[in-house]
Amino acid sequence: MKILVMGLPGAGKTWLSERLQKYLGSAWYNADKVREMANDWDFSPEGRVRQANRMKTFADYEKSHGRYVICDFVCPTRQTRDAFNPDLVIWLNTIEEGRFEDTNNMFEKPELVDWVVEGFLSDKEIEEIATEIKGYGV
């Protein structure tokens, strides 16, 4: 199962993904680490779609082997979300603006999400989300 943890830069995507990964025993891909491996720091609209496709490749591999996989990245537009094609979406709607103006300007609030996180989550709440995700199966 492909899980997208998305939100503006600084919203807490990595923080939540790290904790959620422990409860799910899943694979986890962080966009900054994937960009670093690819040495691709292009944040143009085309570069962002390329990154979404790159994240999709990793996620599809994990899913094809029957694993949960968490990918945390901004995924700022409908086009990038469509390219990634997640099974579940967790949107961290915790901040009004991120630290990068270009990202703020292009960010489109997602229409279809499974969870909206609007503040700090306790370990118990994270565990409850993981339990619900497990209920969907891999």
TARA-V715025 format. One record per helix or strand of 2 or more residues. SS is the DSSP state (h for helix, s for strand). FROM is the first residue (numbers start at 0). TO is the last residue. If there is no record, write none. Layout:
# TARA-V715025
ss->SS from->FROM to->TO
ss->SS from->FROM to->TO
This chain:
# TARA-V715025
ss->s from->1 to->6
ss->h from->12 to->23
ss->s from->26 to->29
ss->h from->30 to->37
ss->h from->44 to->63
ss->s from->68 to->71
ss->h from->77 to->83
ss->s from->87 to->91
ss->h from->100 to->105
ss->s from->114 to->116
ss->h from->122 to->135
